[in-house]
Amino acid sequence: MTHPAAPPALIRGYEVVIGIETHTQLSTVSKIFSGASTAFGAAPNTQASAVDLALPGTLPVANRGAVERAIRFGLAVSAQVAPLSIFARKNYFYPDLPKGYQISQYETPVVQGGAVEFFVGEQLHRVNLTRAHLEEDAGKSIHGIARAEDEATPRSAPLDFAGDWTGVDLNRAGTPLLEIVTEPDMRSSAEAVEYAKALHTLVVWLGICDGNMQEGSFRCDANVSVRRPGAPFGTRREIKNLNSFRFMQQAIDYEVQWQIDLLEDGGRVQQATVLFDPEHGETRAMRSKEDAHDYRYFPDPDLPPLAISVEWIERVRADMPELPRETSARFQSDYGLADYDARMMTQSKDVAAYFETAARQSGQAKLVANWLMGEVSRRMNAGALAAIPVPPAQLAELVSRIADSTVSNNAARQVFDALWHDPAVSVDAIIDAKGLRQMRDSGELERVVDEVIAANPKSVEEFRAGKEKAFNALVGQAMKATRGKGDPALLNALLRARLVAKE
């Protein structure tokens, strides 16, 4: 069951206001305006073309695949896809931007409006989007450390350099980005993190981004300010390049307290760009924050307006996958899952596909969901794994054996442990090899029940006096007598019937 969002909680009497800009690296194999590769991990400066550097005589050409990914995102968030949008030059100097400008979009972005819905606990939240625009990424500055006195060569230094150094790798220059900008709708770090997770799930689900945060494919900038309830928005500070959900929450929480401390001491927040230092758990000012006029935007003279026809949009729409919210609704209607379970099964496209395969093969959707949320999730987190090593057909077979009482839940965990280490072995083979099949022979179980009743007259007497705990003790004795292999449900029924019959 979902609940509407509650009024925002105040922190020391202040309301927190957060907006997020997310740089989503699009999953094209070539760059946004050139044919250079976007593959990660190549040797420095081996994938920077003359077009990426805007050398004389070169002209950029927009990547159709990047545009289609932007359209796909716009459709997914119910935004308007602009029939005509403009590429603009964003002018600024930075060592890893040698041409002195970045091609982006300013006044007329390709995606306008839209919203992302997500849950914080059981409360449904909705964050409105301002825009999503296409742009190229800059290069990357790499900073090195001077060699120690006892080192013959500097650590990580290129060539033969003895001092502190900074190198520039332009492989990333020109990589296509979709920058997704929200309205300042979020009121807590927890809400900001859940938004970022929902957005991450969506772009990976759509296939427009690989979502690899460690490689910089999905990185967020959080604009944070505080205000007294009902007051105008405060001055924001932008926390740059957050590539971890955990760091995002820590950075926002620290920044909020820092701004409140400053205001309470009579100071004024100055608009600035800051970085989060995870080692010390604090934000640090990087530079004063620029406004749009500082970048001197103007339409790029080398690129025509980006025209997107209705027919193109409809072709993209026809190829759209089922969205997470649609899959979640279908899992509830087709498989009888509860709302929470369905949301858990659609946290990623891979998990959704795994669940559906196992649920169809076993006919035990709820059991499959329980195992994925429980034992499978625990093992995945412990091993920091990206993919489930046990095929869905194997899990389907295992939950079927639980459902038909071939094995108990405890025995099933032993089977699953074996599958985790050797998924090629069949479930039944593991059950037989370990002797885990439950005893279901009614004649044999009746004999065990009679022996337990005869050996425990005190518990029998207490049960007949109305003490239910005595019955549980008898069940425990019966399970012990079968070495844990007796079918608990059958033993319960037989034992209760015997006790009632002998009263």
N, C-alpha and C positions, 0 to 999 in steps of 0.2 A: 504494500500500500504506500502511495506517495502522498506527501504533504506539501502545501505551498511554502515558499521560503519565508522564514521568520524575519522580523525586523533586524537590521544589522546590530551586532553586539558592539558596544563602545569599548575602547581601550583607554583607560585613564580619562574618560570623559570626552574622547575624540573619536570621530568616525574616520575609518580608513577608506581611502579611495584608490582603486587600482585599475589601470588599463594595461593591456599587454600587446606588444608587437612581436610577432613570431616570424622568423626567417626560415622558411621551409624550402629546403633544396629540392628541386624537382628532379624526377627520376629519369631524365633524358640521358642518352649516352654521349651526346655532344653538347657544347655550350650554347648559350641563348642566342648569340649573334655570330658564332663561328662554328666550324666543323671540328674544333679541337676536342679531345676526349675529356670527360668529367670523372674518369676512374680515380678512385681514392688510392693514395699510397705510392704514386709514381715518384721517381727521383725528382728533386726540386728543379723547377723551371724547364721541365721536359714536355709540358703540355700547355704552354703559353704560346698562342699563335700571334702573328702580326696583327690580326684583327682585334684580338683581346687587348693588345697594347695600343691600338689606334695609331699604328705607324702610318706615315704618309703614303697615300695611294691605296689604302684599304677602306672597305665599306662594310658595315655590319648588315646582316640579313637575319630577320627574326626566325627563331626556331618554331616550326609549326607544332611540334610535340609539346613544347613548353606552353604555348597558347592553349592547346587542347586540355592540358592538365589544369590550367587556370579556369577554363570553362567548366570542367568537371567539378572543381571545387565550388564554383559559384552555384551550380545546380544543386549540389549536395546541401548547401546552407540556405537554400531558397533566396538567393540574392539576385540582383539584376546583373546580367552580363551585358556590358556596354556594347552597343553595335559599332561604336567608334571610340577608340581610346588613343591616347597620345603618349609616345615615349619622350621623356625629357632628360636633359643633362643636369645632374646634380653636382655642382662644382665645389670641390674642396681638395685640399692637399693632404696627402698622407703617404708615407714611404711605400706602402704596398698598393698604391693607386697611381702609378707613374704617369698616366695620361692626364691626371688632374681633374677628372670628372667620372661620375658613375652614371650609366644609362639606367634610368628608373622611370616611374610614372608619377605625376604630381596632381595636376588639376583634374584629369580625367582618367581614373584607373579602370582596369578591365573588369573588376568585380566591385559592385557597389551595394552596400547593405548586407542583409542576411543575419543569421543568428546561430549560436551553438547552444544546445541544451545538454544538461548533465545533472548528476545528482551529487549532493554533499550529504552523506548519510542517506536518510530517506526523503530529503527535501529536494524537490526539482528546482533547478536554477536555469536561467536563460541569460546569456550574455549577447548583446547586440554587437554586430560588426560594423565598423565604419566603412571599411574597404579592404580589398586585397589587390595588390598591384604587382606586376612583373618587374623584375630588375636583375641586373647582373651583380654577382658577388665581387668583392675586391680580392686582392691577394692576401698573403699572410706573412706577418713579421715573426721571425723566430729568434728568440733571444738566448744567447749562450753565456757561459760563465768562464772566467779566466782560469787558466790552469793553476793548480796549487804548486808550491815551490818544489815538491818532490815528484811532480808529474812531468814527463818529457814532452807531452803534447796537451794542448787545451782540450777539456772535455767538450765533446760535440762540436768543436769548432771546425769550420771548413778550412781547407788548405793548411797553412802554417801560421796561425794567428795566436798570439800569446795573451792578448787582453780580453776584457769583456767585449762581446760582439753582438751585433744584430744582423741577421740575414733576411732577405726577402725572397719568398717562394711565390711565384706568380701562377702556379698551376691552377689555383682556385679562381683566378681572375676570369670573369666571364661566365662562371657557373650560374645556371638559371635559378633564381629564387622567386618564390611567391611570398611577399611580405603581407601578413594577415594582421590587421589592426582592429582592436576592439574599441568600443566606447568605454568610458571610465565607469563600468557597471559593477565591478567586484568590490566587496567590502571586507574581505579577510584573506589572509595568506592561504587558508585551507580552500577557499573558493577559487582563488587564482590557480592553485595547483590542480584542482579537479577540472577546471576549464582547460588547462594545458594538457592534461592527460586525455580528456575527451577529444581535443583537437588533434593530438598525436594519433590517437586511435583512428580518427576519421581520415586523415591524410594517408596513413599507411593502408587502411582498408580500401581507399579509392585507388591505391597503386600510384599515387602521384609523388610519393616521397618514401624513402626506405626507413625513415624515422630513426636512423642511427645517431643518437645524441653524442656519443663519444667521438664520432668523426665530424661532428658539426652540421649534420644534415637537418637538425631541428633545434634551433636555439631561440631563446626568448629574451626580450627586454621588458622589464616590468617598470611602468611609470607609477610611482607611489607618492601620495600626498596624504595629509591629515587635515581635518577641519572640525570645528565645533558643530554639533547637529544643527542643521538649518542654515549654516553659514555658506558663503560662496566657496568654490573649490580652492584648496590651498595650492601653494607652489609645489610643483612636482619635481622629483629627482628620478632619473632613469637609471635603473640597474641593468647593465649591459651583459649580453652573452651568457645567460644562464642555461647551462646544458645538462641540468640534473633537476628533477622534481624536488628532491630533498634539499638541494642548495637553494632552489627558488623559495621554498618556504622559510628556510633559515635567513636568507637575505632580506626578504620582505619583513619578517618579524623584527630583525635587527634595525632595519631602516625606519620602521614605524616608531620604535622606541627612541631612536636617535633624533628623529624630527620632533617628537613630543618633548623630549628633554630640552632640545634647543628652544622651542617655543615657551616652555615653562620657565626657562631661565631668561626670558625676555628677548631672545634672538629672533632672527627672521631666516626662513629657509630660502636659500638661493638656488635658482634652477641650475642643475648640474647633471653631468653624466658620471656615474660611479661604477666601480667594479666590486664584486663580492670576493673577499678573501676567505675561502673555506677553511684554511688552516687556523685562522684566528677568529672565524665566525663573525666578521664585520665587513661593512661596506667602506670603500675609500674613494674619495673624489678623484676623478680622472681628468676632467676638464669642465669648463663652463658649458652649459647645454646650448646648442645652436637652435635657432628658430628657422623657419622655412626661408625667410628673406636672406639669411646668411649664406644659403647655398646657391643663390642666384639661378633658380630654375629657369630654363627656357626650352622650348621644343627642340628635340635633336634634329638638326638639318639633314642628317644622313639617313633618317628613317621616316618613311611615310606613316600616316595615321594607321593604326591597327583596325582593320575592318572585319567584323565578325557577323556573318549573315545568319538569318534565322535558320536556314537549312543546315548550316554548320552546327549550330547549337543543338538542333534536333537530332542530328547524326550522333553527336556526343551523348545526348540524353538516352538514345536507343541502346548505347553500349554501356550505360551506367550499371554498376553492380547494385544488388539490393543493399540498402544502407543499414548501418547498425541498428537504428531504432526500428526499422521495418523488420529486420531479422528477429529482433527481440520480441516484437509483437507476434510474429509468426510462431516462434518457439512457445509462446504462451498459449496460442490457439491450437497449434498442431500437436504439441507434446505435453500440454497441461502443466508447464512450468510456472512457478510463481514469478511475479514481477522481478524480484531480486535475483532469483536463479537465472532468469532469462538475460538479465543485464550482465551477470557474471560470465555467461556463456558467449556474450558478444563483445567482450573486452578486446578481442582481436579477431581478425578474419580467420586465422589459422585455428584458434580455439573453437570458433563457431563451426567450422567445417569438421573438425575432429569430433565435437560433440554430436553433430547431426549424423555423421557416419556411424558412430558407436550406438547412438540411440535407435537408428533405423535397424541396425543388424541385431540388436538385443531386444528391442521392444521395451526397454527399461530406462526411459529418459530420465526420470528422477534419480535413479541409482547412478547413472552415468554422470549426471550433473554433480551429485554429491561426491563422487570419486574425483572428478576434476577439480572441484573447489577444495577438497580435503587432501587426500593422500598425494595426488598428482601435483597439486600446487605446492604442497610442502616440500616435495622432493625437487621440484623445479627451482624453487627459491633457494634451497640449501645448496644446490649445485650450480646456481646461476646459469641455468640452461636456457637456450633460446627455442629449442624444439623438444617435444615429448618423444623419448626414445621408444616407447611402447606403441606399436601401431594401434589405431582405433579398433580394428577387428579383434585384437587380443583383449582389449579392455571390454569390448562387447561380450566376448565369450566368458570372461571372468564374471561380469555382473549377471550374466545369465545363470551361471552356476550358483551364485548367491541367491538369485531369485527362486531357483528350483530346489533350494536347500541342499544342493550337493556339497557345498562348503559353508562354514560359518564365516562371519565377518573377520574374525581373528585369523582363521585359516586363509582367507582371501588375501590378507595383507602379506602372508608368507609367500603365497603364489605370486603376488604382484612384485615382491622384492626379487624373486627369481626372474620374472619377466623383465624387470628394469635392467638387470645385468645381462640377460640373454633373451631378447625379444623373439628370437626365432623358434624357441621351444613352445610347443602347444600347451594350453592351459591344462587340459586333461592329463597330459603326460606328467606335468609338474605335480598335480594333485595325487596321481597314483604313485609317483616316485617318493613323495613325502608322506604318503599314507594319510591324506587330509580329508578323505571323503567322510561325510557325516554318517553316523549309524542311524538308519531309518527303518530297520527291521522291527516291526511292532512287537513281535513275539519276544525278541531279545531285549527290547527296551522295557517291556512289561516285567520280565524277569528281574531286570535291574531295579525297577521301581519297587517291586515287592521286597527285594532284599534291603533297599534303603529304608522302607517303612518299618520293616522288622528290626533293623539295627538302630533306629532312632525313635524309640517310643516317646521320649520327652518332647521332641519337636512335633511329633504327631499330636500329642496331647495339647500342646500350646496352640497349634494351628486350629484344632477343633474348639479351642477356647476363644478363637477370634483373632489370634496374633498372626498377621500376614507375614511378618518377618520370619516366622518359623517355616512357612512354606518356601520362602527363598532359600533358607538354609538347607532344606530337603532337596531342592533343585540343585543347589551347589554340590551336595553329596552325590546326587545322581550323575551330574556331569563329571565329577571326579572318578566315579566308578567306570565311566565310559572313556576315561582319559581325554575328556574334552571333545570327543567325537560324536556324542549323542546330539540329535537334532533338538535344540532347546525348545522349540515350539511344540514338537511332538511329546517330548518329555514332560513339559508343563501340563499338557492336556491329559496325558496318561496318569500322571501323579495326582492331579486334582480329581480326576474321575475315580481313582482308587480310594483316595481319602474320603470323598463324599460317600462312596458306596459302602464303606466300612463303618460309617458313623452309626 
